[in-house]
Amino acid sequence: MSDPRVAAIPVVDCGDTLVDVRGHLLVDERRSDPAGAFAQLRRGVLDRLLHAQSLLPAGLRLLYVEGYRPPDLQQRYFEEYADELRAANPAWPQAQVHAAASRYVSPPGIAPHSAGAAVDLTLVDADGNELDMGTRMNASPEESNGACFTHADSISSHARTNRTMLATALSAAGLVNYATEWWHWSYGDRYWALMTHQPSALYARHP
């Protein structure tokens, strides 16, 4: 997300409203907040997730973990991770800290989550058990030694198969993956526009 080409993408908001995904998808509560913001997405993103779920092999479902993230919460996540990097790498200049942090946590001004355009999710079986994806969701590059990267070579063949099943369904539904996080997919944001060669993003940051 530190690529200046992402920030340069214009935004022409299409007016899709934020909608609550509960009752439409299986929702995990690990990122829940009192206002229920975590369970909201733009309507166009939810529609594509429902389509993706219909493409999964029998017995598998999407497990939704987090969608919309208020800008102040995104700011907090970014600053906390930047502080971790700064403490671990005291010789890094601020620009390097910002660039490194941006590879894992989107800068608040362009964050897909704060536009209601991004979702963190995984797969579960018919009994609700999460499939092995090689790392826990939200594992940082430092914690996972890079195994959180979608195409990491260090994960098992079983985890690779599971990631491929998730990616195949979501890609077919029009979402794009952020390659440092196997669980992060988006539609309509600036990063999606860059990856799909669109002239503008569909969703602006939601207040």
LINPE-V832199 format. One record per pair of residues at least 12 apart in sequence whose ideal C-beta (glycine too) atoms are under 8 Angstrom apart, sorted by the first residue. I is the first residue (numbers start at 1). J is the second residue. Records with the same first field share a line. If there is no record, write none. Layout:
BEGIN
I=J + J
END
This chain:
BEGIN
1=102 + 103 + 106 + 107 + 110 + 111 + 178 + 191
2=98 + 99 + 102 + 103 + 107
3=194
5=194
6=110 + 190 + 191 + 194
7=109 + 110 + 190
9=190 + 193 + 194 + 200 + 201
10=199 + 200 + 201
11=190 + 200 + 201 + 202 + 203 + 204
12=200 + 201 + 202
13=202 + 203 + 204
14=44 + 188 + 202 + 203
16=42 + 43 + 44 + 116 + 188 + 202 + 203
17=42 + 43
18=40 + 41 + 42 + 43 + 68 + 116 + 206
19=40 + 41 + 42 + 43 + 46
20=36 + 39 + 40
21=39 + 40 + 41 + 46 + 49 + 64 + 67
22=36 + 39
24=46 + 50
25=46 + 49 + 50 + 53 + 62 + 64
26=61 + 62 + 63 + 64 + 124 + 128
27=39 + 63 + 64 + 65
28=63 + 64 + 65
30=65
31=65 + 66 + 120
33=73
37=68 + 69 + 70 + 73
38=65 + 66 + 67 + 68 + 69
39=64 + 67
40=67 + 68 + 116
41=67 + 68 + 116 + 117 + 119
42=115 + 116 + 117 + 187 + 188 + 203
44=187 + 188 + 202
45=67 + 116 + 117 + 118 + 119 + 175 + 186 + 187 + 188
48=173 + 174 + 175 + 187
49=62 + 64 + 119 + 121 + 170 + 173 + 175
51=172 + 173
52=169 + 170 + 172 + 173 + 175
53=169
55=168 + 169 + 172 + 173
56=123 + 165 + 169
57=165
59=125 + 126
60=123 + 124 + 125 + 126 + 131 + 165
61=123 + 124 + 126
62=121 + 122 + 123 + 124
63=121 + 122 + 123 + 124 + 130
64=119 + 121
65=119 + 120 + 121 + 122 + 137 + 183
66=113 + 119 + 120
67=113 + 116 + 118 + 119 + 120
68=113 + 114 + 116 + 206
69=111 + 113 + 114
70=114
71=108 + 111 + 114 + 205 + 207
74=105 + 106 + 108 + 111 + 113 + 114
75=108
77=105
78=101 + 105 + 106 + 107 + 108 + 111
81=101 + 104 + 105 + 140
82=97 + 98 + 101 + 105
84=142
85=97 + 100 + 101
88=142
103=141 + 180
104=140 + 141 + 180 + 181
109=205
110=189 + 190 + 191
111=205
112=178 + 186 + 189 + 190 + 191 + 192
114=205 + 206
115=188 + 189 + 201 + 203 + 204 + 205 + 206
116=203 + 206
117=186 + 187 + 188 + 189 + 192 + 201 + 202 + 203
118=178 + 184 + 185 + 186 + 189
119=175 + 184 + 185 + 186
120=137 + 138 + 181 + 183 + 184
121=166 + 183 + 185
122=137 + 166 + 183
123=162 + 165 + 166
131=162
132=156 + 158 + 159 + 162
133=155 + 159 + 162 + 163 + 166 + 182 + 183
134=147 + 152 + 154 + 155 + 156 + 159 + 160 + 163 + 182
135=147 + 148 + 155 + 182
137=183
138=181 + 183
141=180
148=180 + 181 + 182
149=179 + 180 + 181 + 182
150=163 + 167 + 177 + 179 + 180 + 181 + 182
151=179
163=182
166=182
170=185
174=187
175=187 + 192
176=191 + 192 + 195 + 196
178=191
187=202
188=201 + 202 + 203
189=201 + 202 + 203
END
